[in-house]
Amino acid sequence: MRASGVCARVGLALLAGVVASCAAPRPATPEADGGAATDGTPPFDAGAWRDRLGLQPVPDPAYVSCFGAAPTSQAVSFTPSTSSVWGNPRALPSPELAARLSRFLWGTLPDAELTQKIAACPTLVRQDLDVLVRQMLADDRAERGLEQFFTWWLKLDRIAQIQRDPSLFPQLTPALRVSLATEPPRFGADIIRHGDANLRSLFTAPYTFMDGNLATIYGNTDIPPSAPFQRVMFTGAAARGGVFTQPGPLIMADPPDRNSPTMRAVDLYDRILCLATPPPPSGTAGHYRPDDLKPVAGRTLRQAIEAAVAASPVCRACHVIFDIGFAFERYDALGRVRDTENGAAVDSTANQVGLVMVADALDLGVKAAELPDVAACFARKWLSFAVGLRLPDNQPNASVNVALEVFRANNLDIRALISAITQTALFLAP
């Protein structure tokens, strides 16, 4: 009984954060998030938050940057502000600023040209940074930096440690592991550099990059086994679209002999809602037997899980929050599409994220991209990566909040988010 109470509290705590994502959007201030900033910047007056952030409909068209082009981040006026939530680019020596930008955007040390370019800028204010960042993103070296973010965000290094029963999944070769880890970063970098750079596209775009190894997982017979990576559009009822239907991110947490809706839900909550789900509480031993989930003709894994959970109030109190993992039931433990399992039809309907019913993983991508808390988590992940610090999940942070406001004001444009992050007090801290 005690364990059941713990699970109930855990479930309610996690669902509270999910339910909040359906509420009216809040001003992106430390006060609105329930406390002061954690990056050393002081709180500011919530009543004047828009003025102090300097947000206006369009950038100043009269400004000419020392880097030769007008700022392109919409909804950021770059008007002078006394708020310390924005950083001062002049607070850093040119070599240090060049190093931070280069490590973040190019994944490498800066060259002399970048350092000299920054040193030669007579103004070097926030609007100059916006221009410089977009020029750096257009450089081919940005491919590496962006790919490093997606590898880190999705924790793709775990693919090398995936354990699979070779008698069930002999296809998981070392070469396939490399391909599984390569696809999402290449796709994400392409969305930002050559696509519309929108969060919605990252979650839903009907294409990917695959090589001959991945073609076997996707069931694409047009690509020979030795083919290098290439852009491939999905057609018809492909059941694919966006980063979360790609095999690599799908299967990393699955056990050796099957897929796991529960662990896929845990991964999803961490990636898009910044929610860390706790381990099973003490007292749950004996409420689950591995034999309960063994394959049975005419019964899907989902049906087995639902029956096992329904039989135990202790399990049910926590597992209700993992129902969203059922949205990925059309993908097996290698990420291959299936319509049946053990001779029974697969059911991929699910709920939980925002308490909105979704038909499948594709529908999940569409609806998740519109949730305010998903955008907030994505901004937090980018800032954490940019500064090389783990920002505690869901704790107020002024730098996250202002970058998020720019992200939202730019209709979820990831390039605008990246630019805003380089202008924050945390990124530019001396």
N, C-alpha and C positions, 0 to 999 in steps of 0.2 A: 504493500500500500504506500509505503514511504517513497519507493522508487516511482510509483505512478504519479505521486504528487510532484516530484522533481521534474519528471518528464512534462507534466502539464504546464509547469511554470516555464520550462525551457521553450516549449512549443508556443506558449502565449507571448513570451518575450520576442521570439523570432517573428512571429506573425504580426506583432505590433509594428515592427519596422516595415513589414511588407504592406500592411494595411495603410500605413502612413503615406506610402507612395501613391495611393489613390486620392489622397486629400488634396485640397487646393495648394498650389505651389507657394512656398514660403520665401520671403526675402532672404537672399543668400548672405546672411550676416552671422557673426559669431553668436550674438544674442538670440537670433532666431533658432539657432541650433542648440540652445540651452547652456551656453557658457562662453568663457573668454577663449581667445585664440590660443593655440598651443605652440605656435612657432615664434613666440617672442614679441609679436605685434600686439599693441593694445586694442581693446574693444572700441568700437565707435558707435555713435548715436544711430540707433536703428531708424529713427524718424527721418534722418537725412542721408540714408544709405545710398540712394541713387545719385544724389548730387556729389557725394564724396567719392564715389567710384568713378565719376566722370563719364557716366553712360549717356549717350545721345543717339539719335537715330542713325547718323552717318559720321564717318571720320571727317576731319577738317580738310576740305579740298584745297585749301590755300597752302598747306604745308608741303614743302619740298624736302625730302630726306637727303642727308648727306650721302646716302647709298644709292641715290638716283631714281627712286620710284616712290609713288605715293603709297601710304599704308592701305591695306586692303581688308583689314578686319572690320567688318560692319558692326555698327552699334557701339563702337568705342571711339569717343571723341578725342581722347588723349589730352583733354584740357588739364591745366595744372591743378593738382589736388594736394591738399595738406594731409590727406589720409596716409597712414604709414602701411596700409595693406599693399600698396604698390612699392616696388623697390626703386632704387636710384642706380641706373647703369654706370654712372660716374663714380659710384662708391667702390668699384673694383678696378684694379689696374688692367690695362688692355690685355696683357697676356693671360690674366686669370679669367676675364670674361670670355676671351676666345677659347680658352680651355674648357670652360663649363659648357658653352654652346656646342663646341665640337664633340665633346664626349656625349652630350645629350642627343644631338641631331645626326651626327655622323658616326658615332661609336668609335672614335679614334682621337688622337691628339691633334691639335690644330696645326695647320701649316703656317709658314711665315706670312703668306698673303693675307690670310684671315686676320691675323694679329695686327698687321700693318694697316689693314682696312679699317679696323676698329679704332686704332690709335689716330688715324688721320681724320676721323669724324669730329668736326669742331663742336657739334651740339651733343650728340649721343643721348637722346632722351628716349622715352618709351616708344614713340612712333618710329624712331629709327630702328629700334630692335624689331618691330613688327616687319619692316621692310627686309632687314637682314635675315631674319628667321625664314621668311618665305623664299628668299634667294637661296638659302642653304637647303631648304627642302626640295627646291628644284634641281639642286646639284645631285649627280648620280651617287655621290657618297652618302646621301641621306638614306639610300636603300638599306645600307647596313645598319644604321642607327635605328630606323623604324623597325626593321626585322628583329633587332635585339629587344625592343620593347615588347613585341608580340610574343617572342619566345619567353620572356620573363613573365608577362601578364598571364599567359596561359600555362605557365610552368611546363613547357614542352620538354625540358630536360628529363622529365619523368618517363618519357617514352622509352628511353634506353633501359629503364628498369621494369618495364611491363613484363609480367609473368603470364604465360599462356601454356596450357596443356598442349604439347606438340602433337599429340594424337588427335586432338580436336581442331587445332589451328596451326597446321604446318606452314601456312602462308606467311606467318610472322617471322620473316627472315631479317637479318641485320640490314640488308638493303632497304626493305620495306620500312623499318624503323626510321631510317634516315629520311625517307620520303615523307612519312607521316609527320615528322618534326619540321620539314621544310615547307610544306604546303601553307599552313596558316600565316606564318610571317610574310611569305611572298604575296599572299592574297591581301593581307592588311596593308602592306607597304604600297601595293598597287592601288588600293582604294584611296589612299591619302595622296599619292603622287600623281596618279593618272586618272583617277575617278573624281567623284564629287566630294570626297573626303567626309562624307556624312556618316554619323553613327548608324543611321537606319540602313545604309548600304552595307556597312560592315556586318550587320545582323541578317541581311536579307538578300544581298546581290546574287543573281542567278548564274554565277560563274565561279570558276576556281582555276588553280594551276595544278596540273597533274602530270606525272611522268608515267612510264610504262609500269612501274611497280604499283602506283596508285590506281592505274586504269583497271587492274584486276579487282581491286576493292570496289571501285565504282561500277564495274560491269561494262566498261567502255571497250568495245572490241575494235574500235577504229584506231586505237593507239597501240603500236607494237611494244612488246616487252622492253626493248632497248631504247625506247624514245625518251628524250630529255623532257624537262618541264616545259609545258606550254599552256597557254590560256585556253580554257574549254568552257563553252556555254552549256548550261543545262537546258534541256528542252522537254516539253510535255510534262508528264507526272513523274518527274525525277526524284521528288522528295528531298531535294537539295536546295540550299540557298543560304548564304551567310556562314560565318565562321563556326557557329555551333552545330552545324550539320556536317562538318568536316570530320573525317575519321579520327585524326589525332586527338583533338580535344575531347571527343566523345568517349574514348575507350581507356583513357589513362588510369582511371580508378577502378576499372572492372576487375573482378577476381579471375583466377586462371581458367575457369571452365564455363563462364557465362558472362553476360552483361549484368550490371547492377543499377537499377533505377535509383536506388537510395544514394549510392555514391556519386552518381551523375548529378543528382540534385544538390549534394554537398558541394561539388565543384562549381555548379552554376551559381549558387548563392554567394560563394566567395568571389567569383569573377565579376558578376554584374550587380550585386547588392552589397558587397563588402561585409557579408555576414559570415562569421565563423561559427559553424555548427559544432556543438560540444559532443564528446564521445558518449556512448550509452552510460547512464547513471548506474551506480552500484545497485545490485538487487535484481538486475535483469537476466542474470545467468539462468539458464534452464527454460526461459520463455521462448527461445528460438533453437530449433534443431536443423542442422544443415540438410538432413533428409527431407525436411518439409518443402524444400525448393528444388529437389531433384526433378529432372525432366519426366513428365508423365504424358502419355499419348492423349491428345485432345485437351490438354490444359496448358495455358501460357504461363510464363514466369509471373506475369502480373497477377493472374488469378491465384497463383500459389502464394504470392506475397500478401495479397489482400485477404486470403483466407487465414493465413498465419497471424496477421496483425489483428484481424477481427476477433480471433480467439483469445487474444491477450490484451486486456486494458492497459497493462504496463507498456506494451509495445505501441499500442494505438495512440497513446497520449503524445508520443514523440513523432511517430511515423506519419502523422497527418501532414506535417510540414514538408515531407519529402515526396508528396504526390506529384509534384511538378516533374520529377524524374521519369514518370510514365510518358511524357511527351516525346521521349527519345526511344520508345519501344520499337520503332520501325528499323532500328539499327542494331545489329548483333554485336558480339564482343570484338569484332574487327571493324565495325563501322559499316558493314554491308547492309544494303536495304533489304528488308524482308516484309512480306505481307502476312505470312503465317508463321507459327512457331509450334512445334510438336503437333502439327495438323490442325491447329485452331487459329482463327483470325486474330491478328494483333490489334490491340486497342491502344491508340496513342493520345486519346483525349486526357486532359489533365487540368489541374488548377493549382493555385497557391501564389504565384507571382502577381501581386496586386489583387489576389483573390478573383482573378479573371479566368474563365474557362478558355482553354486553348484546344484546338483540334489536333495539333501535332507540333513538331519542332519548328516548322516553317511559320506557323501561326504564332508560336511563342516569340520568334524573332521579331515579327511585326509589332506585337503588343508590348514586348519588353522595351523596345527602343523608345516608346512614348512615356515610360514611367519616369517621373522626376528623380526618384532615388537611383535609378540605373545611370542616368547622366551624372549624378553626384558621385557615385562610386567610380565611374570611368574617369572623371576629373581627378579624383583622389589617387587612382592608380597611376595616372600619367605624372602627377607631381611627385609621387613617391619615387618613380623611376628616374625622373629628371634630377632629383637632388640626392639620390642614393640612400634614402632613409625610409624606414618603414613608418608610415603615418598611421597611428592607431585607428582602427576601423570605427567610423561613425563618431569620432570625437571632433568637436568644433575646431576648425582651423581656418584662419582668415585668408591665407593664401589660396587654399582650396576653394573657398567661397567666392572670391572675386574671379578666379579662373572659371569656375562653374557658371557664374553670371554671364561672362563673355561667351562661353560655350552655348548657353541657352539663347542669348541674344542673337547669336549667329546661326540659329536654326540647327544646332548640333554639328557644326562644322569642326572637324578635328584639327584642321590647320589653325583655325582661330584659337582653339583651346591650347594647342602647343605654343603658339605665339604669346598668349596671355600668361602661360606658366613661366616663360622666360622673363616676364616683367614683374613677377611677384616679389614680395619682400623676402620670402624664403629662398628663392632661387638666386637672388642678387645679394643675399646677406654677406657682408664683408667677412 
